[in-house]
Amino acid sequence: MPEIKYEVVDKIGIVSEGNNGWNKELNLISWNDREPVYDIRTWSPDHEKMGKGVTISVAEAKMLRDMLNNLNLD
């Protein structure tokens, strides 16, 4: 399997902290030298290992923001 190349362009924030030291994070990441995308996934403390996650484009992030703003989370 080919090696996956990634660069964390911007660490936006931690969504949740796991008991095992891994954090679910929102980051802006460039995968394999492509245009950066928003990425939500779990990361080991040293960012050497990652769990499964989801990547979304800027357009998708805007749609998600609008949907979340319309939710009643109280």
Secondary structure, 3 states (H helix, E strand, C coil): CCCCCEEEEEEEEEEEECCCCCEEEEEEEEECCCCCEEEEEEECCCCCCEEEEEEECHHHHHHHHHHHHCCCCC
